[in-house]
Amino acid sequence: MRKYCFILWASVSFFIFPTAILSQSLGGLLMGQFTVDAQQSIRRAQQYLKDVDVDKAIALYVSAINQSQEQRNAGKGVDGNILSEYAYTLALHHDFEPALMNIDRARMIGTKYGDFYAAQVLTLMGYNDAAQQLMQQAKVPEWISGSYQELTEKYKTTASINRDAPEMALKRANKLAANRQTVQAIALFEELAAIYPDTYIIYVDYSTVWESLGYYAYAAQLLQKGIDLMPQEQGENKQIFQNHLAKVNEMKASFENASWLKRLLGMNPPKLMTYVGASAAKDMYSLNGRMGLYTSNKFSASLNVGLNYASEEFSGSIGVSGYKTWGIFVGGLGITDMFGKDSNTLSLTPSVGLSFLNKSQTSSFDIMVNGYIPFSKEQKFSYSISVGKTIYFDLNGLLK
């Protein structure tokens, strides 16, 4: 009986395994080809922009984005840097509404040069004050560093993206800001301020956008302008706004005098975070938990515990870790001590993965690949894949 089972297994393996290997190899080649083609498209698009041929650049960026989408499920992992460059190119073509939508999408995903490209889009629309604020902390991409000023002079215009009545436009601007579509909100507020320069509520609402971004000096400037334009009969509301202005100025002073560490971690109070998840390795399964703090600059530090099952035995783990989030991408490093009845392993634990934050920013779904690098040469490197959920609690809300 064993002989026939072995023959059957060998026959099935002969047909399945080569096919699987061939399929994986072919898939790898195709994915590699997509990556090469996308990179080539981007480089050619960048050159076309330097040569002031915007139409050809747009076509190549569309091609690169489509290839990037084909490599990921439902296009959710499109490269934020590509989207930023595409948004900039659309703005040079004076397609401002899709340019604004794409730059906001890129900033949500995560992009190194988001402030720079957002500033360029706003500059091309004629909104210099807002653009100058973003350029204060913007990093300029090397490929365009010597060319963007010339492109700005050639393509700068005065744009309009609003087709609503003033009341509806103001509501839409506030809704965009609430939904983290920040650059779209800035452009609409700028347009409203240009059309209705004596309407105080525009400046009051607009100031909250810059306050949420941490630009307290500009937020205070806008809020002060709104207060100055308020009519006398708004005395009670005026006092409320003046009180808030004092708080904004306090935050401005706190930021200007803050240490480099506080600026790195974030000026707003941290949130309490808890995580519950499960992980699987080659020969071990675990239930994991973390508790710690999550800062406004998307750093987190936590104490970690775990219950592990391997070789029909249970073991525990405890450790500490720190993580940094860029859009949906997460990287972290920690130390973990795994202890059992007859063993104890201390390891360095690097982690990379994806974190999908909900719109209200109260929880996230996290997928991570975790490495375990033992400090002892007698033990081997291993890794696991974990899936879990993180919940964030506002400490101020808990204390009320």
Residue pairs with C-beta under 8 A, 6 or more apart in sequence:
31 71
34 67
34 70
34 71
35 67
35 71
37 63
37 64
37 67
38 63
38 64
38 67
38 68
38 82
39 64
41 60
41 61
41 63
41 64
41 67
42 60
42 61
42 64
42 82
42 85
44 60
45 56
45 57
45 58
45 60
45 61
45 64
45 85
45 89
46 57
46 85
46 143
46 144
48 54
48 56
48 57
48 60
49 57
49 89
49 92
49 144
49 147
49 151
50 144
50 147
52 151
52 154
54 89
54 92
54 93
54 155
55 93
57 89
58 86
58 89
58 90
58 93
61 82
61 85
61 86
61 89
62 86
64 82
65 78
65 82
65 83
65 86
68 75
68 77
68 78
68 79
68 82
69 75
69 78
71 77
72 78
76 328
77 328
77 354
78 109
79 109
80 105
80 106
80 107
80 109
80 110
80 111
80 114
80 327
81 106
81 111
81 112
81 113
83 102
83 103
83 105
83 106
83 109
83 111
84 102
84 103
84 106
84 111
84 113
84 114
84 117
85 117
86 102
87 98
87 99
87 100
87 101
87 102
87 103
87 106
87 117
87 121
88 99
88 103
88 117
88 120
88 121
90 96
90 98
90 99
90 102
91 99
91 120
91 121
91 124
91 125
91 155
92 124
92 151
92 155
94 124
94 155
94 157
94 159
96 121
96 124
96 125
96 159
96 161
96 187
97 161
99 121
100 121
100 161
100 183
100 184
100 187
101 181
101 184
103 114
103 117
103 118
103 121
103 183
104 180
104 181
104 182
104 183
104 184
106 114
106 117
107 114
107 118
107 182
107 183
108 180
108 327
109 327
109 328
110 326
110 327
110 328
110 329
111 117
111 327
112 139
113 138
113 139
113 140
113 141
115 134
115 135
115 137
115 138
115 139
116 134
116 135
116 138
116 139
116 140
116 141
118 134
118 183
119 130
119 131
119 132
119 134
119 135
119 138
120 131
120 148
120 152
121 183
121 187
122 128
122 130
122 131
122 134
122 183
122 186
122 187
122 190
123 131
123 152
123 156
124 152
124 155
124 156
124 157
124 159
125 157
125 158
125 159
125 187
125 190
126 156
126 157
126 158
126 159
127 186
127 187
127 190
129 190
130 186
130 187
130 190
133 210
133 215
133 218
140 148
159 187
160 191
161 187
161 188
161 191
162 169
162 188
162 191
162 192
164 172
166 192
166 195
166 196
166 199
169 188
169 192
170 192
170 201
170 202
170 205
172 188
173 185
173 188
173 189
173 192
173 205
173 206
174 185
174 205
176 182
176 184
176 185
176 188
177 185
177 208
177 209
177 212
179 359
180 359
182 209
182 212
182 213
185 209
186 209
189 202
189 205
189 206
189 209
192 199
192 202
193 202
193 203
193 206
196 202
198 229
199 229
200 226
200 227
200 228
200 229
200 230
200 231
200 234
201 226
202 226
203 222
203 223
203 225
203 226
203 229
204 222
204 223
204 226
204 227
204 241
206 222
206 226
207 219
207 220
207 222
207 223
207 226
207 248
208 219
209 219
210 216
210 218
210 219
210 222
211 219
211 248
211 251
214 255
214 267
216 248
216 249
216 251
216 252
216 255
217 252
219 248
220 245
220 248
220 249
220 252
223 241
223 244
223 245
223 248
224 245
226 241
227 238
227 241
227 242
227 245
230 237
230 238
230 241
251 267
254 267
255 263
255 267
258 267
264 297
264 299
265 295
265 296
265 297
265 299
266 295
266 296
266 297
266 298
266 299
267 296
268 295
268 296
269 296
269 395
269 396
270 293
270 294
270 295
270 296
270 395
271 293
271 294
271 295
271 392
271 393
271 394
271 395
272 291
272 292
272 293
272 294
272 392
272 393
272 395
272 398
273 290
273 291
273 292
273 293
273 294
273 300
273 302
273 390
273 391
273 392
273 393
274 289
274 290
274 291
274 390
274 391
274 393
275 288
275 289
275 290
275 291
275 302
275 366
275 388
275 389
275 390
275 391
276 287
276 288
276 289
276 388
276 389
277 287
277 288
277 289
277 366
277 386
277 387
277 388
277 389
278 285
278 286
278 287
278 288
278 386
278 387
278 388
279 285
279 286
279 288
279 306
279 370
279 384
279 385
279 386
279 387
280 286
280 384
280 385
280 386
281 382
281 383
281 384
281 385
282 382
283 310
283 311
284 308
284 309
284 310
284 384
285 308
285 309
285 310
286 306
286 307
286 308
286 309
286 317
286 384
286 386
287 306
287 307
288 304
288 305
288 306
288 386
288 388
289 304
289 305
289 306
290 302
290 303
290 304
290 305
290 321
290 390
291 302
291 303
292 300
292 301
292 302
292 303
293 300
293 301
293 302
294 300
294 392
298 324
298 325
298 326
299 322
299 323
299 324
300 322
300 323
300 324
300 325
301 320
301 321
301 322
301 323
302 320
302 321
302 322
302 323
303 318
303 319
303 320
304 317
304 318
304 319
304 320
304 321
304 334
304 336
305 316
305 317
305 318
306 316
306 317
306 318
306 336
306 338
307 314
307 316
307 317
308 314
308 315
308 316
308 317
308 338
309 315
313 340
313 341
314 340
315 338
315 339
315 340
315 341
315 343
316 338
316 339
316 340
317 336
317 337
317 338
317 339
318 336
318 337
318 339
319 334
319 335
319 336
319 337
319 349
320 334
320 335
321 332
321 333
321 334
321 335
321 336
321 349
321 351
322 332
322 333
322 334
323 330
323 331
323 332
323 351
324 330
324 331
324 332
325 355
328 354
328 355
328 356
328 357
329 352
329 353
329 354
329 355
330 351
330 352
330 353
330 354
330 355
330 366
330 368
331 350
331 351
331 352
332 350
332 351
332 352
332 368
333 348
333 349
333 350
333 351
334 348
334 349
334 351
335 346
335 347
335 348
335 349
336 346
336 347
336 349
336 372
337 344
337 345
337 346
337 347
338 344
338 345
338 346
338 347
338 372
339 345
345 372
345 374
345 376
345 379
346 374
346 375
346 376
347 372
347 373
347 374
347 375
348 372
348 373
348 375
349 370
349 371
349 372
349 373
350 370
350 371
350 373
351 368
351 369
351 370
351 371
352 368
352 369
353 366
353 367
353 368
353 369
353 386
354 366
354 367
354 368
355 364
355 365
355 366
355 367
355 390
356 364
356 365
356 366
357 363
357 364
358 364
361 392
362 391
362 392
363 389
363 390
363 391
363 392
364 389
364 390
364 392
365 387
365 388
365 389
366 386
366 387
366 388
366 389
366 390
367 385
367 386
367 387
368 385
368 386
368 387
369 383
369 384
369 385
369 386
370 383
370 384
370 385
370 386
371 381
371 382
371 383
372 381
372 382
372 383
372 384
373 381
374 380
374 381
